[in-house]
């Protein structure tokens, strides 16, 4: 297991309210992640759901599923239940800064597909890609929130 903290002051160019509305919009949020396909969501209760999709990993489509529990407006927990990171747990915390929202991610990551030395770099790369896709998606969403 590798503990990873990504708290480098990354900020979305939107208020916390807009970020949460975006996260709750399957079309806007799911559509922003271009390296995934065949997304599905299954509610568990009022604050938890399982989201599954196929993720393009080095040219191969891999089935992934996470159990997500949301704690608005503080953040969310994602538990990887299927895929190469199964057993991993991530906390994402959103901190308002006026017209911007800081995002910090903390994870205990594991993988049967790669050794710990490669795992951290792979996870950081995936988190950066997700942040960049969400940043673009949030900018577009903020112009026309649904």
C-alpha positions in Angstrom: 0.0 0.0 0.0 1.2 3.5 -0.8 -0.1 6.6 0.9 -0.3 9.5 -1.5 -1.2 13.1 -0.6 -2.0 15.6 -3.4 -2.4 18.9 -1.6 -0.5 21.3 -3.8 -3.1 24.1 -3.8 -4.9 23.0 -7.0 -8.0 25.1 -7.5 -11.0 25.0 -9.7 -12.1 28.3 -11.2 -15.5 28.1 -9.6 -17.3 28.5 -6.3 -17.8 25.5 -4.1 -21.6 25.7 -4.9 -20.8 25.4 -8.6 -18.3 22.6 -8.1 -21.0 20.5 -6.1 -23.6 21.1 -8.8 -21.2 20.0 -11.4 -20.3 16.8 -9.5 -24.0 16.0 -9.2 -24.5 16.3 -13.0 -23.9 13.0 -14.6 -23.9 14.5 -18.1 -21.4 17.3 -17.3 -19.2 15.5 -14.9 -19.2 12.1 -16.6 -18.8 13.6 -20.0 -15.7 15.6 -18.9 -13.7 12.4 -18.5 -12.8 11.6 -22.1 -10.6 8.6 -21.2 -13.6 6.7 -19.9 -16.7 5.1 -21.5 -19.8 3.1 -20.6 -20.4 4.9 -17.3 -23.1 3.6 -15.0 -24.3 4.6 -11.6 -26.2 2.5 -9.0 -27.5 4.3 -5.9 -27.0 2.6 -2.6 -28.6 5.3 -0.3 -29.1 9.0 -0.1 -25.3 9.7 0.1 -23.7 6.7 -1.5 -23.6 5.0 -4.9 -21.5 2.7 -7.0 -20.1 4.2 -10.2 -18.6 1.9 -12.8 -16.9 2.6 -16.2 -14.3 1.4 -18.6 -11.0 3.3 -18.3 -8.4 3.5 -21.0 -5.2 2.5 -19.4 -2.2 2.5 -21.8 -4.4 1.6 -24.8 -6.4 -1.1 -23.0 -10.0 -0.6 -21.8 -10.3 -1.9 -18.1 -13.5 -2.2 -16.1 -13.4 -0.1 -12.9 -15.9 0.5 -10.1 -15.8 2.8 -7.1 -18.2 3.1 -4.2 -18.6 6.8 -3.6 -19.9 8.5 -0.4 -20.5 12.2 -0.5 -20.3 14.7 2.4 -21.4 18.0 0.9 -19.9 20.5 1.0 -16.7 19.0 2.6 -15.9 16.3 0.2 -16.2 12.7 -0.7 -14.7 9.2 -0.2 -14.0 6.8 -3.1 -13.3 3.1 -2.5 -12.1 1.2 -5.5 -14.0 -2.1 -5.5 -13.1 -3.3 -9.0 -10.2 -2.8 -11.3 -6.4 -2.6 -10.9 -6.7 -0.3 -7.9 -9.3 -2.4 -6.0 -8.9 -2.0 -2.3 -7.7 1.6 -2.6 -9.4 4.4 -0.6 -9.3 8.1 -1.5 -10.6 11.2 0.3 -11.2 14.3 -1.7 -11.7 17.6 0.3 -13.0 20.8 -1.2 -12.1 24.1 0.4 -13.8 27.4 -0.7 -11.6 30.3 -1.6 -14.2 32.9 -2.8 -14.6 32.4 -6.5 -12.3 29.4 -6.5 -12.4 26.0 -4.8 -9.2 24.2 -3.7 -9.2 20.4 -4.1 -7.0 18.1 -2.0 -6.8 14.3 -2.4 -5.5 11.8 0.2 -5.2 8.2 -0.7 -4.1 4.8 0.5 -3.5 3.1 -2.8 -2.8 -0.5 -3.7 -2.6 -2.5 -6.9 -2.0 -6.0 -8.0 -1.1 -4.8 -11.4 2.0 -2.7 -10.5 4.7 -2.5 -7.8 4.5 0.4 -5.2 7.4 2.2 -7.0 5.3 2.6 -10.1 2.0 2.9 -8.4 2.5 6.4 -7.0 3.6 7.9 -10.4 0.6 6.2 -12.1 -1.9 7.5 -9.5 -0.5 11.0 -9.5 -0.8 11.0 -13.3 -4.4 9.8 -13.2 -5.3 12.4 -10.5 -3.7 15.1 -12.6 -5.6 14.0 -15.7 -8.9 13.9 -13.8 -8.2 17.4 -12.3 -7.5 18.8 -15.8 -10.6 17.2 -17.3 -12.7 18.4 -14.3 -11.3 21.9 -14.6 -12.3 22.1 -18.2 -15.7 20.6 -17.4 -16.3 23.0 -14.5 -15.4 26.0 -16.7 -18.0 24.9 -19.3 -20.6 24.0 -16.7 -20.2 27.4 -14.8 -21.3 29.2 -18.0 -24.5 27.2 -18.1 -25.2 25.4 -14.9 -28.0 22.8 -15.1 
